[in-house]
Amino acid sequence: MRALVKSETGLPGLQLQDIAPPEPIPNEVVVRVHSAAICATDVHIWHDAFACAMPVVLGHEFSGTVEAVGPGVAEFATGDLVACENNPDACGDCPVCRTGYPNICSAKRAIGFKRDGCFAEFLQVPAAMLHKVPAGVSALAATLAEPLAVAVHAVVDRCGVHPGDTVVVLGPGAIGLLAAQVARAAGAARVIVVGTNADAAQRLPLAAELGLDTCNVQTDDLRQRVLDLTNGYGADAIIEASGAVPAVLSAIDLVRRGGRIGVSGLTGGAEIAIPWDSLVAKAISLNFAYSSRPDNWEHGLRLLAEGKVQTLPLITNRFAFSDWQAAFELMEAGGCIRSVLELEPER
């Protein structure tokens, strides 16, 4: 089968290769990939800026159909449309696993990084990681079930958005746009998606098309706007999804006293300086979100089925699998929100 394999450092180290297809083993399932989305992390691995266990098939955002099931698998059958978590090999026994957070288990081997991922015609995953895609949700829409689950985790589990809240989402990338929709579905009265001039052509207009308020911090006074909307108190909740240091710092300024900040964006730096005393004086709840928990997937897929969240508008470009490099380069250049590699149409 064809697979996009990172086998060595350097740009030539990522190539389409013909490798043996996986065989079903006990408690695992072989999935035929329909479509797979390119994340910024995939581009970072391409450039050796994110560690992986080589050789490895990249990719972790996808949907597909069950091709074969191994012994001991009863809950899935051939032809089921599925999406897949990214927590394989979490031990299930450590304190974080036992309290429902396999996403931060030190033993897990995330697909596309430490275990073969979805940039391939087929992949093999534990049955426990799979979720059936609800009726009425297309395979293409379900391709972004993984970033949707990440957004649910950040908004619902870690930030705790409540009905009536004023929520500010910093960063209008895929996670930010999904988080804003999840916040609205959770009952937020106002959701403002914040970007910069770099987002003015595509991301902020899409946020507006999704019915969300928007703000360009390079042309508008975000702080004054938030104060005007909240009678001078500040936002109830901030979702930091950009990874930009100025945005991280602005979150502390924008949130009200006793408010909540949920952080999912990675800065890429070793450390940043933050106004610690301001966090203390305002009694801010600062919570970090990484990956997703199993129940976030069911929550996200339910929101998709109910039409409360849309993923298809975020898929701005679709490529044949053989054109993977053009898709990566577009993502690297910031020319898309999510580009998708389509494998099924090529068969």
Buried (B, 14 or more C-beta within 10 A) or exposed (E): BBBBBBEEEEEEBBBBBEBEBBEBBEEBBBBBBBBBBBBBBBBBBBEBEBEBEEBBBBBBBBBBBBBBBBEEBEEBEEEBBBBBBBBBBBEEEBEBBEEEBBBBBEBBBBBBBBBBBBBBBBBBBBBBBBBBBBEEBBBBBBBBBBBBBBBBBBBBBBBBBBEEBBBBBBBBBBBBBBBBBBBBBBEBEBBBBBBBEEBBEBBBEBBEEBEBBBBBBEEEEBEEBBBEBBEEBBBBBBBBBBBBBEBBBBBBBBBBEEBBBBBBBEBEEEEEEBEEEEBEEBEBBBBEBBBBBBBBBBBBBBBBBEEEBBBEBBBBBBBEBEBBBEBBEBBBEBEBBBBBBBBBEEE
